[in-house]
Amino acid sequence: MPKFEECLERLEKIVAELEKGDVSLDHALELFDEGMKLSGSCRKGLEEAEGKVEILLKRNGKLQPEAFASITQPGDAAK
């Protein structure tokens, strides 16, 4: 399976090509089908990453959501 970044990059190219509007209907349908598959792959990758983050944030058997900013080191915001 391609990496998330590769899927996202290809998906962006497909969207740009479809937005131009100068593709045949058959080619547009092929691009749309490929885009839907890539979108599903990206969604799956994000869900897996989210699951891993939740596991890392578990404390004492309870999920403790934390704001992204609270994870950074003090002073990082000043950079």
C-alpha positions as CSV (number, residue, x, y, z in Angstrom):
1,M,0.0,0.0,0.0
2,P,1.4,3.5,-0.9
3,K,2.3,5.8,1.9
4,F,-0.2,8.4,3.1
5,E,1.7,11.3,1.6
6,E,2.0,9.6,-1.8
7,C,-1.8,8.9,-1.8
8,L,-2.6,12.5,-0.8
9,E,-0.2,13.9,-3.5
10,R,-1.8,11.8,-6.2
11,L,-5.3,12.7,-5.0
12,E,-4.4,16.4,-5.2
13,K,-3.2,15.9,-8.8
14,I,-6.4,14.1,-9.7
15,V,-8.5,16.9,-8.2
16,A,-6.5,19.5,-10.1
17,E,-6.9,17.6,-13.4
18,L,-10.6,17.2,-12.9
19,E,-11.0,20.9,-12.0
20,K,-9.5,21.9,-15.3
21,G,-12.5,20.4,-17.0
22,D,-10.7,19.5,-20.2
23,V,-10.8,15.7,-19.7
24,S,-13.1,13.2,-21.5
25,L,-16.0,11.8,-19.6
26,D,-14.4,8.3,-19.6
27,H,-11.1,9.6,-18.3
28,A,-12.9,11.8,-15.7
29,L,-14.7,8.6,-14.5
30,E,-11.4,6.7,-14.3
31,L,-9.9,9.6,-12.3
32,F,-12.9,9.8,-10.0
33,D,-12.7,6.1,-9.3
34,E,-9.0,6.3,-8.6
35,G,-9.6,9.3,-6.4
36,M,-12.2,7.5,-4.4
37,K,-9.9,4.6,-3.8
38,L,-7.1,7.0,-2.7
39,S,-9.5,8.9,-0.5
40,G,-10.4,5.6,1.3
41,S,-6.8,4.7,1.7
42,C,-6.0,8.2,3.2
43,R,-9.0,7.9,5.5
44,K,-7.8,4.5,6.7
45,G,-4.3,5.8,7.3
46,L,-5.6,8.7,9.4
47,E,-7.8,6.4,11.4
48,E,-4.9,4.1,12.1
49,A,-2.8,7.1,13.2
50,E,-5.6,8.4,15.4
51,G,-5.8,5.0,17.1
52,K,-2.1,5.0,17.7
53,V,-2.2,8.5,19.2
54,E,-5.1,7.4,21.5
55,I,-3.1,4.4,22.7
56,L,-0.1,6.7,23.4
57,L,-2.4,9.1,25.4
58,K,-3.9,6.4,27.6
59,R,-3.2,6.8,31.2
60,N,-4.3,4.4,34.0
61,G,-6.7,2.7,31.6
62,K,-8.5,5.9,30.8
63,L,-8.2,8.1,27.7
64,Q,-7.0,11.5,28.7
65,P,-7.5,13.9,25.7
66,E,-4.8,16.6,25.6
67,A,-4.7,19.7,23.5
68,F,-2.0,19.6,20.9
69,A,-0.4,22.8,22.3
70,S,0.0,21.2,25.7
71,I,2.2,18.5,24.2
72,T,4.8,21.0,22.9
73,Q,7.8,22.0,25.0
74,P,7.6,25.3,26.9
75,G,9.1,28.0,24.7
76,D,8.3,26.3,21.4
77,A,5.4,28.7,20.8
78,A,7.9,31.6,20.8
79,K,9.9,30.2,17.9
